[in-house]
Amino acid sequence: MKLLTYRYQDSIQVGVLDAQGICPAPEAYHHDKGMQQFLSDGATAIQSMQEILNDDADRINIDDIEILSPILKPDKLFGVTLNYADHIAETGLDKPEYPTFFNKQNSCVIGTGAPIHLPKVSEKLDYEGELGLVIGKRCRNVTLEQAKEVIAGYTIVNDVSVRDWQMRSHTWTLGKSFDTHGPIGPWIVTRDEIGDPHKLDIKTWVNNDKRQDSNTKHLIYDCYFLVHYLSQVITLEPGDIIATGTSSGVGVKMKPSGYMHVGDTVTIEIEKIGKLTNPIIDEPDSATFIA
């Protein structure tokens, strides 16, 4: 299933995209935390949704909705550094002995089509096309063998990075968490439709220029190991997202540098999932206090 969160007639809804359009989930899931609740309900929610689909329920035209991030405010959004060998090679750094995680604050999350802001305080705006895995079960101390079962599905993440601010902190949090710098989507594809997540082509374009072209088979620490490793420390919950790292071709390593500018459009495509596309605009003026 392609599970998505969307705005329709001033209502936040959860639904499934199929060849006929958008099939809304039951109204109990039509709220800001609807997708987390749907994932938490697990097989029960999937079965009820399948029954609705089988009944040939009415569909909403995809052109009549605004697609939002599938998880509007993930409680936890993790990134992983240096997880593709070719990216390590272009940075000149050593392969990490263990996976190295960082946080992106959930106020950075946007959906496909929403604009990414070029910050007022930097011009070093970079892209990172990544496979995102979405947790479906509350879990801790997950074994490698169990890890597959706690993943609800997969999505696309653009780990937008402000390179100078990233380097100002050992945790990288500030340079990874500017508002609008966490595009996610366009939907979650359930794991039964993905199959092996380690055989997916992943590409990134800025305008018509292909910048990244790789495959998830090149991950150093795969999806299951990342879940296993992280869950030894942290209780993972439905809707938590782990962005699994980026391949070579990031703008900071291009000569001349390939940073994104106002008027650009960045698109990430992952096999079996789809495309995540966002335009770049100037950061708008805003008051110190936001109502």
N, C-alpha and C positions, 0 to 999 in steps of 0.2 A: 504494500500500500504506500501511496504518497500522502503523508499526513501533513496538513498545513494549517496555519493560523492566518486569518484574514479579516479585513474589515468589510462589512456589507451592510448598507443602510444604517450607518452609525452604530453598528453592533460588532463586537469582537466575537468571532466564531472559530470553531475548529471543524475541519472536514477532511474529506478524502478527494483527491483529484483522480479521475479516470477519463476514459476516452469521451464520455458524454458531458463532462464538466465537473463542477464541484458538488459533492454530496455532503450536506451538513451533518455533523454528528448530533446526537441528542442535545437538547437545550441545556442540560446539566453541565455541559462542557463549554458553554458560550460565555466565557469571562476571561480575565487577564491571565489567570493561572490554569486555563482550561486544558492546555496541552500537557502540563505537568500532571494534572489529575487523570487525564486520559492514559498517559503512560503508566501512572501508578496503578490504575485499574487493570492494566495488562491484558491477559487473554480474555477477560470478561468484556472489556471495551472493544477489543478487536472483533470478537464474535458478534457483539451487538451491531457493530458497524458493518460487518459482512452481511448480516441479515438485512440491514437497511439497503445495502447495495443490491442484494439478490432480489429484493422486492421492487427493484427498478424505481426507486424513489425519484422525486423531482430533482433536477440539477440546477445549479446556478452557473451562468455563463462566466467563464474566467475573466472576460473583459469587463465584467460588472463589479469586480471586487478589487480591493487593494491587498496584495500579498504582503504579509508582515513577517518578521522573523518567526520561525516555527515555535521557538521558546522566547517569549517577549522579554523576560527578565530571568535568565538562568541563575539559580542560586550560586552556582560555581561555574566559571568559565576558565579553563586552563589552556595554556599553550605549552609547547615543548620545543626546546632549542636544539638545533644541530641534530636533526633526526633523519637526514638524507645524506648519503656519502658525498654526492656531487656538491651539495651546499657546503659541507665541511671543507671540501677541496677549494671552493672559491673564496672561502673566508680565510683560509690558511691556518685554521685552528685545529686542535687535536680532537679526535673522536672522544666524546664523553664516556667515562667509565660507567656512569649510570644515567638514566633519563633525567634531564634537568627541566623542571616545571616552573612556570610563572603564571601569575594571575592577570587576566584582563577584567577590569571592573564592569559590572553588568550595565552601567549607564552608557557604555559605548555601543550597545547592540542596536542594529538596525536591520531591516529586511532588504530584499532585492528591490532595485529601483530607487531606493532612498539615497539622497546625496551624501557623499563623504565630504567632510569639511577640510579644506586646506587651512591649517591653524594660523592664527594671526602671529604666533610666536615662532614659526618655523616654516621653511620651504622644503624640508627633507622628508617628504611624504612618500612612503614606500608601500608596496603591496606584498602579500605572501599568500599564495593560493594553497589551501590545505583541506584535507579530508577531516571532517569533524565526526566524532562518534558521540552518540546520545545515550546516556544511561537510562535504563528502563525500570530498574529495581533498586530499592534501598539496600545497600550492601556494604560489607566491611570484610577485610581479609579474604578477598576472592582469589581462588587458585587459578592457575593458568587454564585448567580444564573447565572451570566454571565461568571464565570471563566472557565467553561468547554469549552465554545465556543472560547476562545482565545488561547487554547492549540492546536497546530497543531498535536502533537503526542508525543511519548515517546521513550526514548533510554536508554542505560546503561552508567553509569559513574563510574569510579574508582577514588574516591577522595583520591589519593595517598598522604600520609602525612609523613613528616619528623618530628618525635615527639619532638626531642629536640629543633629544630628550631621553631616548632609550639608554644612551651611553652615560647619562648623568647619574644613573642609579644601578647598583649591582643587581637589584631585583628586576629591572627593566619595566616595572609596573607603570610608571608615568608615561614612558614613550609608547606603551602598548594600549593605553586606556583613554586617550582623548575621546571626547564625545563623537559619535558616529563612526568610530574606528573599529567596530566589530560587526561588519556585515555577516549575516548567517542566513542560509536558505538555499533555494527558495522553499524547500520543504524537507521533511524527514522521509527517507525511503527505508521501510522496515527491512530487517536483516534477511528475511526469507527471500526478498527480491534482489538483494545485493549478492548473496552467496559469499564467496571469499572476498573480504574487503582489501585484500593484499594483491589484487590483480586489476586495479582500476587505473586507466589513463587519466592524468590530471594536467590541465593546461591553463595558462593565464595569458590574457591579451591586455595591452593598453592600447586603446583604439584598435587599429588593425595590425598592430605589431605584436607577434607572439613572443612573449618574454620567458615563459616557463613551459616545459614539455617533458613530463616524466611519468612515472607509474608507481603506484603505492607498493609494488614489490620491492622497491628500493628503500623502504623504511628500515632504519637500523633497529629500532625498538618497535615491534608491531603493535597493533591495536590491543590485542589481548594482554600482552606484557604490560602495556601502559596502565590498563585497568588494574591488573594484578598488583603492580608496583605501587600505584597511588593509593589503592584501597588498604594497604598495610598501615597507612597513616591516617587517612581521612574516610569518614563514612560518605559514600557516594549516594546520591538521591535521584529519583526520576527527574529528568530534564537537565541534569548537569551535563556539560559539554566539554570534551577534550579535543582540542585542535592538535593534530598529530605531527605537525611540523611541515616545513616547506622545502622545496627542491632548489636547485641552482637557478639563477636567472633573475635574482632580485635586483632592484634598481640601484641600490647602493654600491654594487660591485660592477656595474657597467662603466665603460669608458667611452664617452663621457657618461656621467651618472644618469640613470633613467628614472629619476623621481617623477611622480605624478604632478600634473599642473591643472589649474582651473580650465575647464573645457574638455578634459580627458574623460574617457569612460574606461573602467576596468571590468573585465569579465573573466570569471573563473569557470571552467567546465570540468566536471568529473563524470566519467563513464557511469552509466546506469542511474545517475542522480539528475543531472541537468546543468543549468547555468545560473550563476549568481552575478548580476550586473549592477554596477553603481556608477553614477556620474560624479565628477569632482567639482565642487563649488567653493567659493571663498567662505570662510567661517563668518556667519552673519553677526552683526552687532547684537549684543545682549546685555541686559542689566545685570548688576551684581547679584541681585536677588531675583530668582525665577519663581513666579507664582505657581 
